[in-house]
Amino acid sequence: MKHLNILITGSDGFIGKHICRTIIKSHPEFNIFGVGRNKDVYSADYKYISCDLLNIEDIKKLPNKIDIIIHLAGDARSFIDPLENSSQEVSNFIMTSNISDYAIKIGVKLIIFASSVYVYSGNLAPFSEKNIPAPIENLGKSKLKAENLLKSIAFAGYYKSISLRLFTVYGLGSNERQFIPQAIKKINSSNSTLTFHSADIIRDFIYIDDVVKAFISSIKQIDFNFTYEVFNIGTGTGTSIREIISLLLNKLNSKKEIKFTKNTINIDSNHIANIDYARKILNWKPNIRLNDGLEKIISFSS
């Protein structure tokens, strides 16, 4: 691929760190600019810019020559009560709007947006890109609004855009609040009886390395003739919370008693991706099985 200048928002987050490291290793010819709110991030391999994307004045600090923006930044929490934090919906949309305005101003060619499975939360699984999105939570609402903004600007001819609807991403370095790290911590605790929720809820768990591959495959689309695309990034296989706990107990050689409370989420909220379109257009597919992904996490932490 040709020399590219790539700006990555949210570069100091879980997914952002993995994307930065992988691109630097696989494409040293690219110039990488990481953007985040931290003040003390240093990297010898790329330029880090401390910037609040909600602040117009801060955005003026960003470079004036960028080919591709990978937009990861945002509040990724999922609230069961859609009224629990309505500010999330507003702030995520404003960040994307500000990034879009910046992209138009400097002539960015492609924006790759990290969207979410939660745009489908009112649909029945498996989810296809052909489904009409029906988000319930603020996270899904904010992601869909951002998708629609990027789509409209792309069709107006200012840049090309790809939205990657990420399913349940896990792996080394993930936030400790996420389910799998929390479950491992519980199982390794001194408690003899452990309680988990929503045993029968199904999620499509995808390992971080496969997610990064999807972003790199999207980068390669810059020279193709398209305007806007959206892709599901999952495995196509659903796994229940009960099954995950069973796998972890086995791998951690734990005989602890497990109690599951009644499902707190409607069973129709199961998540399973249809990934046929990503396979066809992005020439991408996930390679890391859940069993192997869990082994990687446990081996690293033990």
ZALUMNU-193304 format. One line per field, with one value per residue: residue number from 1; x, z, y of N, C-alpha, C in turn. Coordinates in Angstrom, 3 decimals. Example, Ala and Ser with C-alpha at 12.3 -4.5 7.8 and 13.67 -1.06 7.14 Angstrom:
! ZALUMNU-193304
i = 1	2 .
npx = 13.190	12.850 .
npz = 7.800	7.080 .
npy = -5.690	-2.250 .
capx = 12.300	13.670 .
capz = 7.800	7.140 .
capy = -4.500	-1.060 .
cpx = 13.200	12.900 .
cpz = 7.800	7.870 .
cpy = -3.300	0.030 .
This chain:
! ZALUMNU-193304
i = 1	2	3	4	5	6	7	8	9	10	11	12	13	14	15	16	17	18	19	20	21	22	23	24	25	26	27	28	29	30	31	32	33	34	35	36	37	38	39	40	41	42	43	44	45	46	47	48	49	50	51	52	53	54	55	56	57	58	59	60	61	62	63	64	65	66	67	68	69	70	71	72	73	74	75	76	77	78	79	80	81	82	83	84	85	86	87	88	89	90	91	92	93	94	95	96	97	98	99	100	101	102	103	104	105	106	107	108	109	110	111	112	113	114	115	116	117	118	119	120	121	122	123	124	125	126	127	128	129	130	131	132	133	134	135	136	137	138	139	140	141	142	143	144	145	146	147	148	149	150	151	152	153	154	155	156	157	158	159	160	161	162	163	164	165	166	167	168	169	170	171	172	173	174	175	176	177	178	179	180	181	182	183	184	185	186	187	188	189	190	191	192	193	194	195	196	197	198	199	200	201	202	203	204	205	206	207	208	209	210	211	212	213	214	215	216	217	218	219	220	221	222	223	224	225	226	227	228	229	230	231	232	233	234	235	236	237	238	239	240	241	242	243	244	245	246	247	248	249	250	251	252	253	254	255	256	257	258	259	260	261	262	263	264	265	266	267	268	269	270	271	272	273	274	275	276	277	278	279	280	281	282	283	284	285	286	287	288	289	290	291	292	293	294	295	296	297	298	299	300	301	302 .
npx = 0.836	0.316	2.086	0.605	-1.091	-2.397	-4.896	-5.850	-8.460	-9.119	-6.911	-5.567	-7.123	-8.497	-9.018	-7.827	-5.058	-4.218	-4.683	-2.924	-0.385	-0.341	-0.573	1.729	3.678	3.086	2.854	5.131	5.607	3.544	2.382	1.466	-0.926	-1.913	-4.798	-6.089	-7.417	-5.592	-2.716	-0.086	0.954	3.397	5.082	7.515	7.068	4.889	3.074	1.554	-1.386	-2.819	-6.140	-9.371	-12.161	-14.610	-14.197	-13.935	-11.797	-9.653	-9.513	-8.282	-5.637	-5.021	-3.437	-2.975	-2.865	-4.116	-4.903	-6.572	-9.000	-9.400	-11.955	-12.433	-12.989	-15.105	-17.925	-18.394	-20.085	-22.856	-26.113	-28.741	-31.178	-32.555	-32.766	-30.842	-28.351	-28.423	-26.681	-24.579	-25.409	-25.550	-22.899	-21.331	-22.297	-21.650	-18.846	-18.314	-19.434	-17.781	-15.337	-16.006	-16.409	-13.812	-12.514	-13.642	-12.671	-9.867	-9.606	-9.799	-9.678	-10.935	-13.045	-13.063	-15.269	-15.861	-18.491	-21.314	-22.699	-24.966	-26.636	-28.478	-30.128	-32.895	-33.698	-34.112	-31.801	-30.069	-28.048	-28.107	-26.568	-28.550	-30.743	-33.117	-31.880	-32.540	-32.070	-32.042	-30.736	-28.829	-26.219	-26.383	-28.145	-26.585	-24.480	-25.787	-26.770	-24.337	-23.353	-25.271	-24.774	-22.121	-22.612	-24.335	-22.682	-20.687	-22.104	-22.588	-20.238	-17.825	-16.023	-15.068	-16.637	-16.610	-18.438	-17.884	-19.564	-19.084	-19.070	-19.053	-16.145	-13.142	-10.104	-6.491	-5.592	-8.047	-10.724	-11.117	-13.705	-15.184	-16.989	-15.586	-12.927	-13.869	-15.205	-13.100	-11.592	-13.407	-13.619	-11.044	-10.957	-11.207	-13.674	-16.044	-18.474	-19.960	-21.715	-23.483	-25.051	-27.904	-27.723	-28.482	-28.297	-27.034	-23.999	-21.897	-18.745	-15.740	-12.323	-9.736	-7.569	-8.667	-10.512	-8.839	-7.701	-9.908	-10.132	-7.733	-8.168	-10.196	-8.828	-7.448	-9.396	-9.391	-8.647	-10.619	-13.680	-16.176	-18.732	-20.015	-20.010	-21.187	-20.329	-20.723	-18.807	-18.029	-18.141	-20.033	-20.999	-22.805	-22.467	-23.466	-23.693	-23.600	-22.211	-19.714	-18.818	-18.613	-16.545	-14.428	-14.212	-13.339	-10.869	-9.478	-9.296	-11.194	-13.463	-15.568	-18.746	-21.422	-23.854	-26.647	-28.440	-31.817	-32.508	-31.725	-32.159	-34.165	-34.725	-34.703	-32.642	-30.354	-27.155	-25.897	-23.806	-24.285	-21.900	-21.416	-21.273	-18.998	-17.050	-17.231	-16.835	-14.811	-12.955	-12.389	-12.178	-12.870	-10.345	-9.615	-10.651	-13.090	-12.335	-9.547	-8.958	-9.677	-7.787	-5.443	-5.766	-5.880	-3.418	-1.665	-2.249	-1.667 .
npz = 0.000	-0.516	0.878	3.783	5.835	8.943	11.276	14.527	16.619	20.137	20.696	22.933	24.149	24.699	22.160	20.454	21.209	20.413	17.640	16.868	17.555	15.846	13.236	13.106	13.238	11.020	8.879	8.534	6.930	7.119	8.544	11.810	13.850	17.037	19.025	22.035	25.404	27.421	29.116	29.342	27.529	25.803	22.862	20.928	18.408	17.163	16.774	19.504	20.355	22.674	23.101	23.403	21.949	22.053	22.163	20.227	19.896	20.768	18.748	16.738	17.087	15.745	13.014	9.674	7.427	6.640	5.612	6.281	8.797	11.724	13.701	16.929	19.396	22.199	24.457	25.546	27.156	28.018	28.781	30.593	31.219	29.109	29.762	31.565	31.186	29.324	28.343	27.187	24.623	23.382	23.625	22.256	19.651	19.098	19.193	16.919	14.955	15.120	14.358	11.753	10.578	10.778	9.113	6.622	6.285	6.023	3.950	4.171	3.037	3.778	6.359	8.992	11.055	14.399	15.108	16.708	17.911	19.308	17.817	16.840	18.905	19.288	17.525	16.347	16.779	14.334	13.474	10.594	8.189	6.586	8.165	9.520	11.598	15.119	17.707	21.294	23.701	24.858	23.889	21.449	20.077	19.871	18.303	15.926	15.097	14.588	12.525	10.530	10.109	9.070	6.801	5.320	4.801	3.372	1.065	0.111	-1.017	0.215	1.573	1.816	3.651	6.195	8.339	11.073	12.704	15.730	17.582	20.660	21.903	23.044	24.916	25.451	27.622	27.820	29.191	32.702	33.624	31.851	30.876	30.678	31.872	34.442	35.218	35.318	37.382	39.510	39.687	40.413	42.918	46.576	47.301	47.874	46.761	43.836	42.161	39.212	36.532	34.288	32.825	30.433	28.394	25.224	23.607	20.965	20.937	20.044	19.283	20.005	18.153	15.740	15.329	14.925	12.516	10.865	10.804	9.510	7.070	6.219	5.873	3.558	1.697	0.711	-1.893	-3.429	-5.374	-3.869	-1.752	0.810	3.361	5.510	7.993	9.763	12.520	13.889	15.079	14.118	15.670	18.562	22.118	25.299	28.517	30.573	29.321	28.884	31.522	32.332	30.633	31.561	34.248	33.872	32.556	34.489	36.421	38.512	41.099	42.164	43.557	41.563	41.146	39.377	38.788	38.020	34.587	33.676	31.453	28.544	26.770	24.045	23.485	22.583	20.955	17.833	15.057	11.555	9.250	6.562	4.628	5.295	4.926	2.146	0.944	2.404	2.427	4.728	7.686	10.894	12.841	15.308	17.631	20.286	22.470	22.154	22.387	25.042	26.296	25.660	27.171	29.817	30.013	29.814	32.085	34.183 .
npy = -1.200	2.310	5.165	6.476	8.869	8.424	9.028	8.246	8.223	7.962	6.428	5.580	3.744	0.396	-0.998	0.863	0.942	-1.608	-1.463	0.617	-0.514	-2.755	-1.702	-0.121	-2.098	-3.763	-2.015	-0.035	2.112	3.890	6.963	7.502	9.050	9.432	10.065	11.285	11.805	11.762	13.123	12.382	10.495	8.735	7.810	6.247	5.510	6.688	9.787	11.291	13.041	15.085	15.668	16.994	15.922	17.071	19.686	22.424	24.203	22.656	20.758	22.086	21.602	19.332	17.500	18.888	17.408	14.559	11.287	9.110	8.607	6.807	6.343	5.892	6.931	7.605	7.255	4.133	2.696	0.572	1.169	-0.231	0.979	3.255	5.923	6.408	7.637	10.055	11.926	10.619	9.889	12.371	13.425	11.511	11.781	14.480	14.417	12.842	14.451	16.698	15.543	14.850	17.396	18.391	16.537	17.150	19.740	19.403	17.634	14.772	11.390	8.969	7.805	5.582	4.120	3.119	1.440	-0.176	-3.290	-2.669	-1.065	-2.733	-3.555	-3.724	-5.626	-9.071	-11.694	-13.780	-10.899	-8.910	-6.738	-5.875	-5.607	-3.289	-0.890	-0.829	0.586	0.403	1.117	4.008	3.939	2.483	4.186	6.523	5.610	4.904	7.388	8.643	7.013	7.600	10.298	10.237	8.732	10.418	12.627	11.361	10.566	13.038	13.599	14.343	12.688	9.194	6.534	4.005	1.975	-0.044	-2.431	-3.445	-6.439	-8.279	-7.455	-8.879	-9.622	-9.452	-6.857	-5.650	-3.633	-3.757	-3.756	-5.149	-8.130	-10.724	-10.315	-9.583	-11.927	-13.804	-12.688	-12.957	-15.770	-16.405	-15.380	-15.465	-16.319	-18.884	-19.433	-18.255	-15.648	-15.019	-13.176	-13.334	-15.888	-17.177	-15.408	-14.583	-13.845	-12.610	-13.238	-11.752	-11.923	-9.572	-9.386	-10.253	-8.243	-6.042	-6.804	-6.451	-3.667	-3.020	-4.276	-2.612	-0.196	-0.811	-0.514	2.014	2.695	1.632	1.705	3.047	4.500	4.545	2.109	-0.543	-2.889	-5.957	-6.994	-9.733	-13.123	-14.803	-16.753	-17.541	-17.389	-18.431	-16.789	-18.635	-20.747	-19.536	-19.138	-21.802	-22.707	-21.095	-21.909	-24.503	-24.109	-22.729	-24.555	-24.685	-25.502	-24.183	-23.256	-22.214	-19.741	-18.613	-15.721	-14.640	-13.861	-10.568	-9.207	-8.954	-11.956	-11.752	-10.105	-11.316	-11.598	-12.193	-12.296	-11.888	-12.427	-12.493	-10.444	-8.926	-10.871	-11.172	-8.573	-7.173	-9.124	-10.514	-12.500	-13.962	-15.570	-16.574	-18.803	-18.931	-20.557	-20.625	-17.925	-17.367	-18.969	-17.566	-15.210	-16.204	-17.556	-15.429	-13.935	-15.587 .
capx = 0.000	1.057	2.288	-0.620	-1.144	-3.593	-5.197	-6.660	-9.015	-9.241	-5.743	-5.074	-8.085	-8.230	-8.920	-6.886	-3.679	-3.929	-4.611	-1.671	0.754	-0.360	-0.275	3.150	4.479	2.826	2.985	6.003	5.633	2.462	2.545	0.337	-1.190	-2.869	-5.522	-6.787	-7.517	-4.491	-1.706	1.279	1.231	4.573	5.429	8.606	6.660	3.877	2.852	0.330	-1.918	-3.844	-7.189	-10.762	-12.886	-15.809	-13.735	-13.573	-10.465	-8.696	-9.407	-7.359	-4.292	-4.828	-2.667	-3.759	-2.712	-4.469	-5.605	-7.589	-9.292	-10.050	-12.643	-12.783	-13.271	-16.502	-18.375	-18.866	-20.902	-24.216	-27.038	-29.980	-32.227	-32.169	-32.748	-29.861	-27.311	-28.703	-25.555	-23.750	-25.896	-25.201	-21.453	-20.794	-22.641	-20.889	-17.470	-18.282	-19.709	-16.558	-14.351	-16.449	-16.105	-12.344	-12.169	-14.025	-11.787	-8.497	-9.638	-9.608	-10.248	-11.725	-13.264	-13.480	-15.935	-16.147	-19.876	-21.580	-23.808	-26.137	-27.581	-29.459	-30.643	-34.329	-33.933	-33.898	-30.578	-28.785	-28.156	-27.524	-26.522	-29.807	-31.748	-33.313	-31.414	-33.569	-31.374	-32.802	-29.861	-28.226	-25.025	-26.799	-28.702	-25.502	-23.713	-26.585	-26.763	-23.021	-23.333	-26.096	-24.057	-21.008	-23.191	-24.858	-21.553	-20.021	-22.884	-22.452	-19.003	-16.688	-15.083	-15.672	-16.742	-16.945	-18.810	-17.707	-20.415	-18.324	-19.821	-18.426	-14.693	-12.416	-8.702	-5.484	-5.623	-9.410	-11.124	-11.441	-15.150	-15.828	-17.473	-14.607	-11.975	-14.579	-15.480	-11.830	-11.256	-14.315	-13.275	-9.749	-11.083	-11.271	-15.068	-16.334	-19.692	-19.945	-23.006	-23.460	-26.385	-28.325	-26.988	-28.869	-28.071	-26.015	-23.198	-20.953	-17.446	-14.715	-11.020	-9.222	-6.702	-9.533	-11.090	-7.792	-7.617	-11.028	-9.786	-6.683	-8.835	-10.943	-7.836	-7.111	-10.507	-9.298	-8.500	-11.739	-14.742	-17.376	-19.017	-20.252	-20.298	-21.293	-20.019	-20.723	-17.534	-18.230	-17.698	-21.146	-21.351	-23.203	-22.110	-24.188	-22.914	-23.422	-21.149	-18.437	-18.427	-18.200	-15.221	-13.443	-14.027	-12.531	-9.505	-8.851	-9.335	-11.960	-14.632	-16.431	-20.183	-21.891	-25.285	-27.073	-29.693	-32.752	-32.102	-32.119	-32.350	-35.079	-33.972	-34.588	-31.469	-29.201	-26.338	-25.154	-23.554	-24.150	-20.676	-21.233	-20.918	-17.598	-16.242	-17.267	-16.322	-13.538	-12.079	-12.009	-12.896	-12.211	-9.546	-9.343	-11.812	-13.293	-11.524	-8.154	-8.876	-9.681	-6.473	-4.464	-5.947	-5.530	-1.968	-0.952	-2.508	-1.268 .
capz = 0.000	-0.591	2.129	4.266	7.148	9.589	12.594	15.280	17.855	21.143	20.495	24.212	24.655	24.469	20.730	19.857	21.451	19.563	16.246	16.701	17.570	14.679	12.020	13.157	12.959	9.683	7.849	9.073	6.006	7.462	9.663	12.715	14.826	18.035	19.687	23.254	26.415	28.385	28.961	29.516	26.672	24.940	22.006	19.997	17.088	16.545	17.469	20.297	20.536	23.705	22.498	23.765	20.691	22.268	22.223	18.880	19.948	20.875	17.455	15.904	17.295	14.934	11.778	8.533	6.287	7.053	4.561	6.860	10.229	12.399	14.796	17.998	20.640	22.608	25.674	25.044	28.145	27.616	29.896	30.431	31.203	28.092	30.305	32.643	30.906	27.993	27.894	26.357	23.250	22.876	23.516	21.193	18.352	18.905	18.844	15.527	14.127	15.093	13.541	10.364	10.131	10.631	7.934	5.441	6.190	5.589	2.777	4.484	2.001	4.318	7.810	9.451	12.326	15.273	15.551	17.751	17.820	19.981	16.880	16.548	20.164	19.215	16.518	16.738	16.213	14.031	12.911	9.281	7.809	5.901	9.177	9.850	12.985	16.101	18.996	22.507	24.643	24.363	23.104	20.092	19.471	19.523	17.199	14.706	14.676	14.007	11.230	9.564	9.777	8.182	5.532	4.570	4.320	2.331	-0.174	-0.390	-1.799	0.915	1.898	1.869	5.049	6.536	9.732	11.521	13.867	16.537	18.552	21.984	21.725	24.260	24.653	26.358	27.787	27.839	30.417	33.787	33.843	30.880	31.479	30.809	32.958	35.719	35.539	35.714	38.702	40.476	39.844	41.101	44.248	47.692	47.548	47.522	45.946	42.943	41.559	37.922	36.075	32.890	32.354	29.101	27.399	24.252	22.998	19.933	21.434	19.008	19.866	19.576	16.970	14.564	15.159	14.327	11.110	10.144	10.567	8.492	5.804	5.835	5.360	2.186	0.816	0.340	-3.339	-4.126	-5.782	-3.046	-1.036	2.217	3.632	6.914	8.135	11.072	12.888	14.941	14.636	13.570	16.645	19.856	23.298	26.465	29.718	31.267	28.639	29.149	32.899	32.348	30.003	32.439	35.410	33.423	32.250	35.731	37.355	39.675	41.447	42.968	43.321	40.762	41.174	38.370	39.091	36.905	33.521	33.870	30.119	27.728	26.027	22.653	23.346	22.175	19.900	16.936	13.823	10.215	8.768	5.146	3.822	5.581	4.240	0.699	0.500	3.074	2.368	6.146	8.497	12.185	12.879	16.675	18.296	21.663	23.348	22.041	22.915	26.509	26.678	25.577	28.317	31.059	30.013	30.051	33.439	35.221 .
capy = 0.000	3.554	5.913	7.095	9.509	7.885	9.572	7.288	8.780	6.906	5.555	5.077	2.767	-1.023	-1.297	1.809	0.513	-2.771	-1.019	1.359	-1.440	-3.635	-0.927	0.274	-3.295	-4.319	-0.968	1.029	3.254	4.800	7.898	7.337	10.109	8.980	11.148	10.897	12.859	11.675	14.169	11.895	9.349	8.907	6.690	6.517	5.017	7.533	11.054	11.320	14.388	15.184	16.485	16.735	16.037	17.874	21.070	22.895	24.801	21.556	20.077	22.867	21.071	18.134	17.742	19.374	16.496	13.203	10.540	8.234	8.713	5.683	7.035	4.965	7.646	7.736	6.580	2.837	1.986	0.223	1.345	-0.978	1.993	4.224	7.275	6.434	8.624	10.584	12.746	9.755	9.986	13.700	13.613	10.655	12.370	15.726	14.033	12.396	15.625	17.520	14.836	14.966	18.763	18.438	15.740	17.939	20.911	19.076	16.766	13.349	10.530	7.868	7.687	4.258	4.395	1.979	1.411	-1.171	-4.233	-2.125	-0.453	-3.780	-4.098	-3.982	-6.658	-10.457	-12.266	-13.124	-9.562	-8.661	-5.327	-5.570	-5.260	-1.875	-0.738	-0.460	0.653	0.673	1.837	5.246	3.619	2.173	5.395	7.450	5.026	5.000	8.793	8.916	6.326	8.341	11.526	9.906	8.289	11.564	13.437	10.573	10.650	14.414	13.627	14.936	11.615	7.865	6.112	2.622	1.756	-1.423	-2.703	-4.388	-7.225	-8.231	-7.560	-9.254	-9.937	-8.913	-5.406	-5.111	-2.946	-4.686	-3.754	-6.028	-9.377	-11.808	-10.019	-9.640	-13.328	-14.428	-12.151	-13.591	-17.182	-16.468	-14.783	-16.412	-16.699	-20.279	-19.416	-17.096	-15.328	-14.340	-12.789	-13.533	-17.067	-17.642	-14.362	-14.989	-12.793	-13.017	-12.787	-11.734	-11.599	-8.268	-9.486	-10.332	-6.908	-5.203	-7.221	-5.838	-2.263	-2.966	-4.587	-1.403	0.755	-1.209	-0.150	3.433	2.860	1.004	2.619	2.957	5.741	4.236	0.702	-0.933	-4.308	-6.603	-7.605	-10.714	-14.444	-15.558	-17.791	-17.012	-18.180	-17.925	-16.473	-19.913	-21.494	-18.856	-19.445	-23.204	-22.778	-20.474	-22.785	-25.633	-23.680	-22.265	-25.696	-24.252	-26.307	-23.327	-23.310	-21.090	-19.448	-17.654	-15.040	-14.561	-12.947	-9.170	-8.650	-9.749	-12.969	-11.320	-9.255	-12.105	-11.005	-13.069	-11.559	-12.449	-11.769	-12.820	-9.268	-8.601	-11.888	-10.958	-7.275	-6.856	-10.298	-10.668	-13.484	-14.179	-16.797	-17.024	-19.398	-18.479	-21.396	-20.187	-16.568	-17.454	-19.516	-16.484	-14.306	-16.905	-17.806	-14.160	-13.422	-16.557 .
cpx = 0.871	1.199	0.992	-0.385	-2.468	-3.734	-6.175	-7.161	-9.236	-8.075	-5.188	-6.072	-7.694	-8.029	-7.872	-5.437	-3.297	-3.810	-3.303	-0.483	0.815	-0.017	1.200	4.050	4.322	3.003	3.835	6.078	4.527	2.889	1.289	0.269	-2.275	-3.499	-6.250	-6.783	-6.376	-3.427	-0.284	1.599	2.428	4.778	6.535	8.196	5.596	3.689	1.515	-0.085	-3.001	-4.912	-8.559	-11.604	-14.219	-15.492	-13.229	-12.162	-9.382	-8.461	-8.476	-5.917	-3.988	-4.134	-3.564	-3.559	-2.903	-5.248	-6.789	-7.752	-9.951	-10.653	-13.177	-13.313	-14.765	-16.761	-19.045	-19.717	-22.304	-25.123	-28.328	-31.171	-31.827	-32.145	-31.639	-28.763	-27.480	-27.571	-24.608	-24.124	-25.468	-23.691	-20.856	-21.099	-21.821	-19.442	-17.361	-18.525	-18.466	-15.472	-14.711	-16.129	-14.606	-11.917	-12.491	-13.030	-10.422	-8.455	-9.313	-10.315	-11.209	-11.829	-13.764	-14.008	-16.198	-17.570	-20.076	-22.753	-25.087	-27.039	-28.699	-30.290	-32.152	-34.706	-33.760	-32.657	-30.924	-28.998	-27.432	-27.508	-27.788	-30.938	-31.901	-32.895	-32.530	-32.929	-32.312	-31.987	-29.285	-26.983	-25.404	-27.376	-27.598	-24.698	-24.478	-26.643	-25.436	-22.888	-24.080	-25.446	-22.947	-21.512	-23.658	-23.733	-20.792	-20.768	-22.948	-21.124	-17.764	-15.619	-15.818	-15.712	-17.147	-17.306	-18.673	-18.539	-19.781	-19.238	-19.005	-16.931	-14.039	-10.954	-7.785	-5.575	-7.015	-9.725	-11.557	-12.931	-15.879	-16.057	-16.374	-13.537	-12.624	-14.818	-14.215	-11.430	-12.118	-13.903	-11.959	-9.807	-11.159	-12.694	-15.342	-17.580	-19.728	-21.312	-22.813	-24.900	-26.636	-27.605	-27.265	-28.746	-26.887	-25.317	-22.257	-19.594	-16.401	-13.403	-10.438	-8.367	-7.523	-10.213	-10.084	-7.637	-8.725	-10.740	-8.719	-7.251	-9.626	-10.015	-7.544	-8.207	-10.378	-9.238	-9.644	-12.851	-16.008	-17.575	-19.160	-20.588	-20.413	-21.104	-20.170	-19.359	-17.754	-17.709	-18.791	-21.619	-21.696	-22.836	-22.815	-23.235	-22.626	-22.261	-19.776	-17.937	-17.926	-16.811	-14.142	-13.171	-13.118	-11.076	-8.748	-8.860	-10.060	-13.201	-15.649	-17.900	-20.621	-23.402	-25.580	-28.395	-30.568	-32.255	-32.624	-32.395	-33.317	-34.281	-33.817	-33.372	-30.215	-28.490	-25.622	-25.019	-23.689	-22.966	-20.406	-20.742	-19.462	-16.662	-16.116	-16.544	-14.952	-12.508	-11.506	-12.805	-12.164	-11.500	-9.389	-10.627	-11.880	-12.407	-10.065	-7.969	-8.836	-8.351	-5.407	-4.549	-5.480	-4.030	-1.177	-1.079	-2.035	0.232 .
cpz = 0.000	0.788	2.521	5.609	7.796	10.991	13.292	16.556	18.853	21.091	21.797	24.880	24.280	22.986	20.075	20.023	20.547	18.096	15.979	16.604	16.295	13.405	11.984	12.784	11.518	8.558	8.383	8.173	6.301	8.591	10.532	13.701	15.774	18.747	20.910	24.252	27.425	28.082	28.864	28.687	25.795	24.115	21.060	18.563	16.406	17.385	18.207	20.536	21.595	23.230	22.986	22.510	20.825	22.213	20.847	18.861	20.015	19.523	16.504	16.051	16.388	13.610	10.625	7.271	6.778	5.918	5.121	8.346	10.677	13.670	15.816	19.239	20.917	23.913	25.248	26.041	27.596	28.832	29.629	30.349	30.205	28.594	31.331	32.420	29.494	27.468	27.012	24.887	22.621	22.636	22.405	19.810	18.086	18.534	17.379	14.576	14.006	14.245	12.060	9.802	9.882	9.361	6.647	5.213	5.615	4.424	3.045	3.420	2.560	5.836	8.100	10.872	13.105	15.796	16.469	17.397	18.399	19.071	16.549	17.760	20.186	18.189	17.114	16.024	15.324	13.293	11.566	9.017	7.079	6.883	9.282	11.307	13.902	17.485	20.147	23.472	24.005	23.523	21.653	19.357	19.014	18.343	15.882	14.191	14.006	12.633	10.174	9.154	8.768	6.807	4.688	4.008	3.228	1.008	-0.725	-1.100	-1.098	1.310	1.753	3.334	5.162	8.013	10.046	12.782	14.680	17.509	19.852	21.872	23.065	23.896	25.657	26.412	27.813	29.195	31.475	34.088	32.884	31.476	31.693	31.857	34.341	36.156	35.998	37.113	39.786	40.755	40.604	42.517	45.318	47.991	47.067	46.651	45.135	42.307	40.257	37.475	34.646	32.228	30.905	28.009	26.523	23.672	21.955	20.312	20.331	19.585	19.221	18.307	15.687	14.282	14.477	12.849	10.278	9.852	9.483	7.117	5.297	5.287	3.887	1.188	0.253	-1.170	-4.138	-4.388	-4.969	-2.358	0.462	2.348	5.137	6.992	9.584	11.320	14.135	14.443	13.916	14.493	17.979	20.984	24.500	27.608	30.501	30.655	28.886	30.550	33.005	31.748	30.929	33.675	35.054	33.209	33.498	36.813	38.653	39.865	42.244	42.579	42.597	40.890	40.111	38.807	37.840	35.872	33.785	32.539	29.373	26.852	24.555	22.417	22.984	20.990	19.115	15.605	12.596	9.578	7.284	4.338	4.052	4.921	2.749	0.279	1.103	2.914	3.754	6.772	9.829	12.196	14.281	17.331	19.743	22.637	23.349	22.599	24.430	27.019	26.667	26.785	29.608	31.139	30.347	31.495	34.538	35.513 .
cpy = 1.250	4.189	6.620	7.766	9.110	8.456	8.630	7.948	7.644	5.939	4.995	4.135	1.352	-1.332	-0.410	1.395	-0.655	-2.364	-0.288	0.412	-2.281	-2.888	-0.540	-0.898	-3.765	-3.306	0.191	2.259	4.258	5.742	7.816	8.505	9.596	10.159	10.598	12.030	12.829	12.712	13.613	10.658	9.652	7.647	7.110	6.207	5.872	8.789	11.007	12.768	14.345	16.160	16.043	16.976	16.758	19.366	21.508	23.465	23.721	20.888	20.821	22.391	19.878	18.467	18.181	18.537	15.066	12.535	9.745	8.560	7.407	6.259	6.025	5.668	7.724	7.022	5.289	2.076	1.709	0.287	0.588	-0.026	3.072	5.663	7.467	7.473	9.152	11.454	11.942	9.891	11.303	13.811	12.751	11.232	13.632	15.411	13.645	13.566	16.507	16.874	14.933	16.351	18.935	17.707	16.494	19.076	20.557	18.088	15.305	12.498	9.484	7.975	6.281	4.424	3.111	2.101	0.213	-2.082	-3.639	-1.295	-1.436	-4.195	-4.331	-5.026	-8.053	-10.991	-13.463	-11.809	-9.478	-7.166	-4.898	-5.250	-3.749	-1.705	-0.271	-0.400	0.989	1.524	3.101	4.982	3.357	3.371	6.342	6.928	5.142	6.433	9.141	8.249	7.140	9.651	11.237	9.468	9.468	12.426	12.697	10.684	12.077	14.612	14.149	13.916	10.291	7.432	4.646	2.581	0.269	-1.620	-3.826	-5.119	-7.261	-8.516	-7.907	-9.535	-9.280	-7.396	-4.814	-4.487	-3.956	-4.735	-4.690	-7.419	-10.423	-11.504	-10.075	-11.082	-14.044	-13.971	-12.791	-15.031	-17.343	-15.902	-15.875	-16.874	-18.129	-20.403	-18.131	-16.907	-14.560	-14.103	-13.249	-14.701	-17.427	-16.572	-14.757	-13.761	-13.401	-12.425	-12.876	-11.216	-10.343	-8.347	-9.555	-8.994	-5.978	-5.539	-6.587	-4.368	-2.146	-3.317	-3.385	-0.330	0.466	-0.853	1.268	3.638	2.232	2.020	2.345	4.300	5.500	2.760	0.484	-2.442	-4.758	-7.241	-8.462	-12.043	-15.217	-16.668	-17.147	-17.957	-17.578	-17.609	-17.753	-20.716	-20.870	-19.198	-20.886	-23.375	-22.233	-21.334	-23.956	-25.244	-23.224	-23.347	-25.344	-25.129	-25.492	-23.469	-22.034	-20.961	-18.395	-17.032	-15.003	-13.562	-11.545	-8.481	-9.545	-10.702	-12.599	-10.444	-10.042	-11.455	-12.098	-12.336	-12.441	-11.708	-12.050	-11.628	-8.858	-9.607	-11.572	-9.678	-6.950	-7.966	-10.595	-11.789	-13.642	-15.533	-17.381	-17.514	-18.933	-19.265	-20.931	-18.778	-16.549	-18.006	-18.430	-15.572	-14.967	-17.168	-16.552	-13.706	-14.352	-16.487 .
